[in-house]
Amino acid sequence: MDGQSPHPSTEHFEFLLVENFSHLAFSCAVEPLRLANYVSQKRLYSWSFASEDGRFARASNGSETRVSHSFNEVGRSTRSDYLFLLSGIGVQSVETANLLSAFRRGRAHGSRVGALCSGTYILASAGFLDQQKAAIHWDYHETFMEEFPQVRLSRSVFVAEAPIITASGGSATADLILYLIRQKHGEDLATQVADQMIYNAVRDAEAAQRVSWQSRHGIRNEHLIRAIQFMSENMDDPPPASVIARKLGISGRQLERLFGRYLNCSPKKYYVDLRLQKAQRLLIQTDMSVTEVAYATGFKSPTHFSRVYRAQFGILPSEQHRKMD
């Protein structure tokens, strides 16, 4: 449940575990701390966990983690060097007054505070991240930009130098913790910990979260890459293929051939699929109405949007909303 008993030089990490938290991010946060102690043979780090009820926290994979105290007890008797909020799926429904109060107390008592995985969403919703740079899991990017334009969204794996630390989750959490170890105890220890984890691709803060589109599909055609990037950046008001081609300096026929050769579809079909994927994420992750989602993804008519959405996913947008309730 806890790390070893604190030593005067030990840094203590406290994790606020929200219901359905990411177990992957959890392990990637705690294991580097344990391994740092193991490799150094010193009590460099200790850790503890808190939950709403002060007994257990359930991860999204169904496993339960025993905790030492409740959110109400955080910051009242002991001080942590770091306080991280960790959540996972269904993040829109897990924000509680006790959780936010615990976070405020930790920050007021001098802890370096932050959020892991979708925990960034909770802090943004509560106004903690206004005008700050922050990272969150890539699956939330479009939703996050729609709901929190006042936050400076970063597409990198973590942000460590802002007032509130954020990491995008999964293995990016390990990257962040290894970074903190390196900052405190040097490159050699961080490298030894990474070696213990068989982790030979440690990323710095500016690394991209996702495998590049080029690498994923093995495509190096610069015109096609730029076309897809342009589409991704203009989904609320999608230009016709002729405009995209003109921006790239090629003909519409050339653009059609590129999409046919590499993606086996037309530019129009690819663009619609891209917009529908964004629409699905907005419906699942936000409380936006079907009409709002339709307009946010470039559909001029909610009726047309509903028809196209059902053809793609076999369910109406309104049914998708109800399914997630």
Secondary structure in CASP SS format (residue, H / E / C, confidence):
PFRMAT SS
TARGET T0000
AUTHOR 0000-0000-0000
METHOD secondary structure of the structure
MODEL  1
M C 1.00
D C 1.00
G C 1.00
Q C 1.00
S C 1.00
P C 1.00
H C 1.00
P C 1.00
S C 1.00
T C 1.00
E E 1.00
H E 1.00
F E 1.00
E E 1.00
F E 1.00
L E 1.00
L E 1.00
V C 1.00
E C 1.00
N C 1.00
F E 1.00
S C 1.00
H H 1.00
L H 1.00
A H 1.00
F H 1.00
S H 1.00
C H 1.00
A H 1.00
V H 1.00
E H 1.00
P H 1.00
L H 1.00
R H 1.00
L H 1.00
A H 1.00
N H 1.00
Y H 1.00
V H 1.00
S H 1.00
Q C 1.00
K C 1.00
R C 1.00
L C 1.00
Y E 1.00
S E 1.00
W E 1.00
S E 1.00
F E 1.00
A E 1.00
S E 1.00
E C 1.00
D C 1.00
G C 1.00
R C 1.00
F E 1.00
A E 1.00
R E 1.00
A E 1.00
S C 1.00
N C 1.00
G C 1.00
S C 1.00
E E 1.00
T E 1.00
R E 1.00
V C 1.00
S C 1.00
H E 1.00
S E 1.00
F H 1.00
N H 1.00
E H 1.00
V C 1.00
G C 1.00
R C 1.00
S C 1.00
T C 1.00
R C 1.00
S C 1.00
D C 1.00
Y E 1.00
L E 1.00
F E 1.00
L E 1.00
L E 1.00
S C 1.00
G E 1.00
I C 1.00
G C 1.00
V H 1.00
Q H 1.00
S H 1.00
V C 1.00
E C 1.00
T C 1.00
A H 1.00
N H 1.00
L H 1.00
L H 1.00
S H 1.00
A H 1.00
F H 1.00
R H 1.00
R H 1.00
G H 1.00
R H 1.00
A H 1.00
H C 1.00
G C 1.00
S C 1.00
R E 1.00
V E 1.00
G E 1.00
A E 1.00
L E 1.00
C C 1.00
S C 1.00
G H 1.00
T H 1.00
Y H 1.00
I H 1.00
L H 1.00
A H 1.00
S H 1.00
A C 1.00
G C 1.00
F C 1.00
L C 1.00
D C 1.00
Q C 1.00
Q C 1.00
K E 1.00
A E 1.00
A E 1.00
I C 1.00
H C 1.00
W H 1.00
D H 1.00
Y H 1.00
H H 1.00
E H 1.00
T H 1.00
F H 1.00
M H 1.00
E H 1.00
E H 1.00
F C 1.00
P C 1.00
Q C 1.00
V C 1.00
R E 1.00
L E 1.00
S E 1.00
R C 1.00
S E 1.00
V C 1.00
F E 1.00
V E 1.00
A C 1.00
E C 1.00
A C 1.00
P C 1.00
I C 1.00
I E 1.00
T E 1.00
A E 1.00
S C 1.00
G C 1.00
G C 1.00
S H 1.00
A H 1.00
T H 1.00
A H 1.00
D H 1.00
L H 1.00
I H 1.00
L H 1.00
Y H 1.00
L H 1.00
I H 1.00
R H 1.00
Q H 1.00
K H 1.00
H H 1.00
G C 1.00
E H 1.00
D H 1.00
L H 1.00
A H 1.00
T H 1.00
Q H 1.00
V H 1.00
A H 1.00
D H 1.00
Q H 1.00
M C 1.00
I C 1.00
Y C 1.00
N C 1.00
A C 1.00
V C 1.00
R C 1.00
D C 1.00
A C 1.00
E C 1.00
A C 1.00
A E 1.00
Q C 1.00
R C 1.00
V C 1.00
S C 1.00
W H 1.00
Q H 1.00
S H 1.00
R H 1.00
H H 1.00
G C 1.00
I C 1.00
R C 1.00
N C 1.00
E H 1.00
H H 1.00
L H 1.00
I H 1.00
R H 1.00
A H 1.00
I H 1.00
Q H 1.00
F H 1.00
M H 1.00
S H 1.00
E H 1.00
N C 1.00
M C 1.00
D C 1.00
D C 1.00
P C 1.00
P C 1.00
P C 1.00
A H 1.00
S H 1.00
V H 1.00
I H 1.00
A H 1.00
R H 1.00
K H 1.00
L H 1.00
G C 1.00
I C 1.00
S C 1.00
G H 1.00
R H 1.00
Q H 1.00
L H 1.00
E H 1.00
R H 1.00
L H 1.00
F H 1.00
G H 1.00
R H 1.00
Y H 1.00
L H 1.00
N C 1.00
C C 1.00
S C 1.00
P H 1.00
K H 1.00
K H 1.00
Y H 1.00
Y H 1.00
V H 1.00
D H 1.00
L H 1.00
R H 1.00
L H 1.00
Q H 1.00
K H 1.00
A H 1.00
Q H 1.00
R H 1.00
L H 1.00
L H 1.00
I H 1.00
Q H 1.00
T C 1.00
D C 1.00
M C 1.00
S C 1.00
V H 1.00
T H 1.00
E H 1.00
V H 1.00
A H 1.00
Y H 1.00
A H 1.00
T C 1.00
G C 1.00
F C 1.00
K C 1.00
S C 1.00
P H 1.00
T H 1.00
H H 1.00
F H 1.00
S H 1.00
R H 1.00
V H 1.00
Y H 1.00
R H 1.00
A H 1.00
Q H 1.00
F H 1.00
G C 1.00
I C 1.00
L C 1.00
P H 1.00
S H 1.00
E H 1.00
Q H 1.00
H H 1.00
R H 1.00
K H 1.00
M H 1.00
D C 1.00
END
